[in-house]
Amino acid sequence: MKRLCYHINRKNLHRILLLLGVVLFMQSCTEKIEWDLKYQEENLIVVEAKITNEVKRHEVKLRWPVFELNGDPEPVVGAEVVIHDGRMLHPLREDPLSPGTYLTAPDFAGEVNKGYQLRIRYGDKLITAIAFMRTVTPFQFMRPFPVQTNPLLYEVYISNSDNGAAIVRMELDWSHVPGYDTLAHDENHALIYHYTLNSVDVNRIFSPDQEHVRFPPGTIVFREKESVSKEYEEFLRGLLSETDWRGGVFDVLPGNARTNLTEGAIGYFTAAEVIRDTLVID
């Protein structure tokens, strides 16, 4: 009998093993696995708190977290909420018409370049947070450009804010323009938010395209811009990573956004200078 001998080098051996692995994988059966997922309902308070330089009643909202999809958050009632400006304590009272919402006095206004501390006491919990009110920079360049000629429609380009994180909120209204005045509200109004965050974030580079808003000449634009504290900027970056920026090339693991609140709470406390203006796009 003639004996056949084959020499297989290491490179060819790796190829053969890889091929066998692919064949076995393709021939394998799939089995349905029922995962018994368990979670722990944490006793956290969800805080939404913002003060500005405007003279008005400022709100601090306290809610319990939800553990079901589209659940309705329950308010945290009966808490003691105080804002300390370094000299005075400003107690907030709970709104009788909106449980879980705590209001400052109507003449309260924050000051730029000043720090504030939020104190929340609920039962044996004492939650605190500190925020510093930064100066807001002037409105950045906003350039409308035509995207359609018949009828003439525009879109708007907004550049990033200079020298500081900021949020720009723009409400567009063309309900008074002839030909558009009989449309439904959502067809002659639009709301645009533009965030400028200082940190270089790969998810910002690969963030998804936003909806393109088109509007006719004569549209009125109500603009509002607020400064963003360092801690609130970190919260916003985490929030956007979980929502608007989800699904990018560089993604993040799901989880709570960063917070400047002490243990026992999630959310944010921030202080912002706000400016506003109105313009008409011809």
C-alpha positions as CSV (number, residue, x, y, z in Angstrom):
1,M,0.0,0.0,0.0
2,K,1.2,3.4,-1.0
3,R,1.3,5.9,1.9
4,L,0.4,9.5,1.2
5,C,1.7,12.2,3.4
6,Y,0.5,15.8,3.5
7,H,2.4,18.7,5.0
8,I,0.2,21.4,6.5
9,N,1.9,24.6,7.6
10,R,0.6,26.7,10.4
11,K,-1.0,29.3,8.1
12,N,-3.0,26.6,6.2
13,L,-4.0,25.0,9.5
14,H,-5.5,28.3,10.7
15,R,-7.5,28.6,7.5
16,I,-8.8,25.0,7.8
17,L,-9.9,25.5,11.4
18,L,-11.6,28.8,10.5
19,L,-13.5,27.1,7.7
20,L,-14.5,24.2,9.9
21,G,-15.7,26.7,12.5
22,V,-17.9,28.6,10.0
23,V,-19.4,25.3,8.7
24,L,-20.2,24.2,12.2
25,F,-21.7,27.6,13.1
26,M,-23.9,27.6,10.0
27,Q,-25.1,24.0,10.7
28,S,-25.8,24.8,14.4
29,C,-29.4,25.0,15.7
30,T,-30.8,28.1,17.3
31,E,-32.5,27.8,20.6
32,K,-34.8,30.3,22.2
33,I,-33.6,31.5,25.6
34,E,-35.9,33.2,28.1
35,W,-33.9,35.7,30.1
36,D,-35.2,36.4,33.6
37,L,-34.1,40.0,33.8
38,K,-34.3,41.5,37.3
39,Y,-33.8,45.1,38.3
40,Q,-33.6,46.9,41.5
41,E,-36.0,49.9,42.1
42,E,-33.7,52.4,43.6
43,N,-35.0,55.0,46.0
44,L,-33.8,58.0,44.1
45,I,-35.3,61.4,43.6
46,V,-35.3,62.9,40.1
47,V,-34.5,66.6,40.2
48,E,-35.0,69.3,37.6
49,A,-33.8,72.6,38.9
50,K,-32.8,75.7,37.0
51,I,-32.4,79.3,38.1
52,T,-31.7,82.3,35.8
53,N,-31.0,86.0,35.9
54,E,-34.6,86.7,35.1
55,V,-36.9,88.1,37.8
56,K,-39.7,85.5,38.1
57,R,-40.7,82.4,40.0
58,H,-38.1,79.7,39.4
59,E,-39.1,76.0,39.5
60,V,-37.5,73.0,41.2
61,K,-39.3,69.8,40.1
62,L,-39.0,66.6,42.2
63,R,-40.2,63.3,40.9
64,W,-39.9,59.6,41.6
65,P,-38.3,57.6,38.8
66,V,-40.5,55.3,36.6
67,F,-39.8,51.7,36.1
68,E,-42.2,51.0,33.2
69,L,-42.1,52.2,29.6
70,N,-44.1,55.4,29.2
71,G,-44.8,55.4,32.9
72,D,-46.2,58.5,34.7
73,P,-43.7,59.8,37.3
74,E,-45.1,60.4,40.8
75,P,-44.4,63.8,42.4
76,V,-42.2,64.0,45.5
77,V,-44.5,66.0,47.9
78,G,-43.7,67.5,51.3
79,A,-40.0,68.1,50.7
80,E,-38.1,71.1,52.1
81,V,-36.3,73.0,49.3
82,V,-33.9,75.9,49.8
83,I,-31.5,77.9,47.6
84,H,-28.5,79.5,49.3
85,D,-26.8,82.4,47.5
86,G,-23.8,82.6,49.9
87,R,-25.5,85.3,52.0
88,M,-29.2,84.4,52.3
89,L,-31.4,81.4,52.3
90,H,-34.3,81.4,49.8
91,P,-37.0,78.9,50.8
92,L,-39.2,77.5,48.1
93,R,-42.9,76.6,48.6
94,E,-44.7,73.7,46.9
95,D,-47.1,74.7,44.2
96,P,-50.6,73.7,45.4
97,L,-51.7,73.4,41.8
98,S,-48.7,71.2,40.8
99,P,-47.6,68.8,43.5
100,G,-43.8,68.1,43.4
101,T,-43.1,71.5,41.9
102,Y,-41.4,74.0,44.3
103,L,-41.3,77.7,43.5
104,T,-39.1,80.6,44.5
105,A,-40.5,84.0,45.5
106,P,-41.7,86.0,42.4
107,D,-38.9,88.6,42.8
108,F,-36.1,86.1,42.9
109,A,-33.3,86.5,40.3
110,G,-29.8,85.0,40.0
111,E,-26.7,87.0,39.5
112,V,-24.0,86.4,36.9
113,N,-20.6,85.1,38.1
114,K,-22.1,83.9,41.3
115,G,-22.5,80.4,42.9
116,Y,-25.6,78.9,44.3
117,Q,-26.4,75.8,46.4
118,L,-29.6,73.8,46.2
119,R,-30.7,72.0,49.4
120,I,-33.4,69.3,49.4
121,R,-34.5,67.6,52.6
122,Y,-37.0,64.7,52.3
123,G,-37.3,62.4,55.3
124,D,-33.8,61.3,56.2
125,K,-32.4,62.4,52.9
126,L,-30.4,65.5,52.5
127,I,-29.5,66.3,48.8
128,T,-27.3,69.2,47.8
129,A,-25.9,70.6,44.6
130,I,-23.8,73.6,43.6
131,A,-24.1,75.6,40.3
132,F,-22.2,78.7,39.1
133,M,-23.9,81.1,36.7
134,R,-21.7,81.9,33.7
135,T,-22.0,84.9,31.4
136,V,-23.8,84.1,28.2
137,T,-22.1,85.1,25.0
138,P,-24.0,87.1,22.2
139,F,-26.1,85.3,19.7
140,Q,-24.1,83.4,17.2
141,F,-24.3,83.9,13.4
142,M,-27.6,82.7,11.9
143,R,-27.6,82.5,8.1
144,P,-30.9,81.7,6.2
145,F,-30.4,80.2,2.8
146,P,-32.9,79.4,0.0
147,V,-33.6,75.7,-0.6
148,Q,-36.6,76.1,-2.9
149,T,-37.7,78.8,-5.4
150,N,-41.4,78.1,-6.1
151,P,-42.6,78.8,-3.6
152,L,-39.5,80.4,-1.9
153,L,-38.5,78.5,1.2
154,Y,-35.5,78.9,3.5
155,E,-33.5,76.8,5.9
156,V,-31.2,78.2,8.6
157,Y,-27.6,77.5,9.5
158,I,-26.5,78.2,13.1
159,S,-22.9,78.4,14.0
160,N,-21.6,77.1,17.3
161,S,-21.3,79.6,20.2
162,D,-18.0,81.2,20.8
163,N,-16.1,81.0,24.1
164,G,-18.6,79.0,26.1
165,A,-21.1,76.2,26.2
166,A,-24.7,77.4,25.4
167,I,-28.2,76.4,24.4
168,V,-30.1,78.3,21.7
169,R,-33.8,77.9,21.5
170,M,-35.5,79.3,18.4
171,E,-39.3,79.4,17.8
172,L,-40.2,80.1,14.2
173,D,-43.7,81.4,13.3
174,W,-45.0,82.0,9.8
175,S,-48.7,81.6,10.6
176,H,-49.3,85.2,9.6
177,V,-47.7,84.8,6.1
178,P,-50.4,84.8,3.3
179,G,-50.9,81.3,2.0
180,Y,-49.8,79.7,5.3
181,D,-52.3,81.4,7.7
182,T,-54.9,78.7,7.3
183,L,-52.6,75.7,8.1
184,A,-52.5,73.7,11.3
185,H,-50.3,75.0,14.1
186,D,-47.6,72.3,13.5
187,E,-47.4,73.3,9.8
188,N,-46.6,77.0,10.3
189,H,-44.6,76.8,13.5
190,A,-41.3,75.1,14.4
191,L,-39.0,74.8,17.4
192,I,-35.3,74.4,17.0
193,Y,-32.7,73.7,19.7
194,H,-28.9,74.1,19.1
195,Y,-26.4,72.9,21.6
196,T,-22.8,74.0,21.8
197,L,-20.6,71.9,24.1
198,N,-17.0,72.8,24.7
199,S,-15.6,69.3,25.0
200,V,-14.5,67.3,22.0
201,D,-16.8,64.3,21.9
202,V,-16.6,61.7,19.2
203,N,-20.3,61.2,19.4
204,R,-20.8,64.9,18.5
205,I,-18.7,64.3,15.3
206,F,-20.9,61.3,14.3
207,S,-24.2,62.7,15.6
208,P,-27.2,61.9,13.3
209,D,-28.7,64.5,11.0
210,Q,-31.4,66.6,12.4
211,E,-34.8,67.4,10.8
212,H,-34.6,70.1,8.2
213,V,-37.0,73.0,8.9
214,R,-38.2,74.9,5.9
215,F,-40.0,78.2,6.1
216,P,-41.1,81.1,3.9
217,P,-40.0,84.8,3.8
218,G,-41.6,86.9,6.5
219,T,-41.1,84.2,9.2
220,I,-40.7,85.6,12.7
221,V,-37.9,84.1,14.8
222,F,-38.0,84.3,18.6
223,R,-34.5,83.5,19.9
224,E,-33.5,82.6,23.4
225,K,-29.9,81.8,24.5
226,E,-28.7,80.6,27.9
227,S,-25.2,80.0,29.3
228,V,-24.4,76.4,30.5
229,S,-22.5,75.7,33.7
230,K,-19.7,73.1,33.6
231,E,-21.7,70.5,35.6
232,Y,-24.9,71.0,33.4
233,E,-22.7,70.6,30.3
234,E,-21.7,67.2,31.5
235,F,-25.3,66.3,32.2
236,L,-26.3,67.5,28.7
237,R,-23.5,65.5,27.0
238,G,-24.7,62.4,28.8
239,L,-28.3,63.1,28.0
240,L,-27.6,63.6,24.3
241,S,-25.5,60.5,24.2
242,E,-28.5,58.5,25.4
243,T,-31.0,60.2,23.0
244,D,-30.1,62.4,20.0
245,W,-26.6,60.9,19.5
246,R,-27.6,57.2,20.0
247,G,-26.5,54.9,17.2
248,G,-23.4,56.7,16.2
249,V,-20.1,55.0,15.2
250,F,-18.8,55.5,18.8
251,D,-21.6,54.8,21.2
252,V,-22.1,54.7,24.9
253,L,-23.5,52.2,27.3
254,P,-27.0,53.1,28.4
255,G,-27.2,54.6,31.9
256,N,-28.1,57.7,33.9
257,A,-26.6,61.0,32.7
258,R,-24.0,62.6,35.0
259,T,-25.4,64.7,37.9
260,N,-24.0,67.3,40.2
261,L,-26.5,66.2,42.9
262,T,-25.2,64.3,46.0
263,E,-26.1,60.7,46.7
264,G,-29.8,59.8,46.6
265,A,-30.8,61.9,43.6
266,I,-30.3,62.1,39.8
267,G,-31.0,65.0,37.4
268,Y,-29.4,68.4,37.6
269,F,-29.3,71.8,39.2
270,T,-28.0,74.6,37.0
271,A,-27.8,78.4,36.9
272,A,-27.9,80.3,33.6
273,E,-27.9,83.8,32.2
274,V,-30.5,84.2,29.5
275,I,-30.8,86.7,26.6
276,R,-33.6,87.0,24.1
277,D,-34.3,88.8,20.8
278,T,-36.7,88.7,17.9
279,L,-36.0,89.0,14.1
280,V,-37.8,88.7,10.8
281,I,-36.4,86.7,7.9
282,D,-37.2,88.5,4.7
